[in-house]
Amino acid sequence: MGYFLISPVRNFSHKPEAILGPYLKPGMKGVDYGSAMGYFSLPMAKLVGEDGMVYCIDIQPKMLHKLNDRAVKQGLSGIIRPVLVKEGESLGFLNGLIDFVLLFAVAHEVDDQPKLFAELAAMMKTGAVLLFAEPAGHVKPAEFSQSVQLALQAGLVKAGDPQISRSMSVLLRKDEAPFL
Ligand SMILES: C[S@@+](CC[C@H](N)C(=O)[O-])C[C@H]1O[C@@H](n2cnc3c(N)ncnc32)[C@H](O)[C@@H]1O
């Protein structure tokens, strides 16, 4: 599955630079949550450049090892930080640091989605955005809507409807906390 995800054929439907370019600028800190071998992580690293950082989070050590090898080969290892997590483990060290989160074809694999979206919202700076996409066909529209509801309950707001081939997707933003 990991090799399938980084196959060049995927580039016909998912062009990383076109999908991510509107959100990532040099110097930013990004998270690729459920990065696998880094189909999106390496282009993210190129977009944020040497002054930025991409945290690549996954539960499978093998995926992260392969991602690390690929980053070394492409001269991007200084910008890629692989992070191995256990299901449900907290990533508090990233809280409030992140400008952009990618959650692509991952949420349907996660047991505790309310916790996932709470974790991602906590990582994000005010004004940061999360691009959330799920594979159309594999995930039902009702399941996707349910996941989006969980993201809204975690405090994110809808900020756009990006069109991504063969996917259901939404852009979510972390706004200022309302004054109480
Ligand atoms: C279908 S792949 C998608 C990979 C990548 N986002 C892409 O689009 O190429 C899903 C990845 O999410 C990871 N994953 C599943 N549950 C996870 C969790 N709870 N926390 C972190 N990663 C997880 C899997 O190990 C796998 O590498």
PDBQT file of the ligand as one rigid body, heavy atoms in Angstrom, charges set to zero:
ROOT
HETATM    1  C1  LIG A 201      -3.980   5.588   3.210  1.00  0.00    +0.000 C 
HETATM    2  S1  LIG A 201      -2.482   6.116   3.951  1.00  0.00    +0.000 S 
HETATM    3  C2  LIG A 201      -2.395   7.817   3.399  1.00  0.00    +0.000 C 
HETATM    4  C3  LIG A 201      -0.998   8.328   3.381  1.00  0.00    +0.000 C 
HETATM    5  C4  LIG A 201      -0.796   9.769   2.897  1.00  0.00    +0.000 C 
HETATM    6  N1  LIG A 201      -1.546  10.727   3.672  1.00  0.00    +0.000 N 
HETATM    7  C5  LIG A 201      -1.083   9.914   1.413  1.00  0.00    +0.000 C 
HETATM    8  O1  LIG A 201      -2.134  10.463   1.041  1.00  0.00    +0.000 OA
HETATM    9  O2  LIG A 201      -0.227   9.468   0.627  1.00  0.00    +0.000 OA
HETATM   10  C6  LIG A 201      -2.892   6.304   5.661  1.00  0.00    +0.000 C 
HETATM   11  C7  LIG A 201      -1.689   6.461   6.577  1.00  0.00    +0.000 C 
HETATM   12  O3  LIG A 201      -2.185   6.871   7.877  1.00  0.00    +0.000 OA
HETATM   13  C8  LIG A 201      -1.474   6.187   8.872  1.00  0.00    +0.000 C 
HETATM   14  N2  LIG A 201      -2.300   6.158  10.103  1.00  0.00    +0.000 N 
HETATM   15  C9  LIG A 201      -3.392   5.399  10.353  1.00  0.00    +0.000 A 
HETATM   16  N3  LIG A 201      -3.872   5.651  11.594  1.00  0.00    +0.000 NA
HETATM   17  C10 LIG A 201      -3.062   6.598  12.132  1.00  0.00    +0.000 A 
HETATM   18  C11 LIG A 201      -3.026   7.267  13.389  1.00  0.00    +0.000 A 
HETATM   19  N4  LIG A 201      -3.923   7.005  14.352  1.00  0.00    +0.000 N 
HETATM   20  N5  LIG A 201      -2.060   8.181  13.611  1.00  0.00    +0.000 NA
HETATM   21  C12 LIG A 201      -1.136   8.441  12.650  1.00  0.00    +0.000 A 
HETATM   22  N6  LIG A 201      -1.121   7.845  11.434  1.00  0.00    +0.000 NA
HETATM   23  C13 LIG A 201      -2.062   6.930  11.186  1.00  0.00    +0.000 A 
HETATM   24  C14 LIG A 201      -1.210   4.824   8.265  1.00  0.00    +0.000 C 
HETATM   25  O4  LIG A 201      -0.138   4.168   8.919  1.00  0.00    +0.000 OA
HETATM   26  C15 LIG A 201      -0.905   5.177   6.810  1.00  0.00    +0.000 C 
HETATM   27  O5  LIG A 201       0.463   5.401   6.602  1.00  0.00    +0.000 OA
ENDROOT
TORSDOF 0
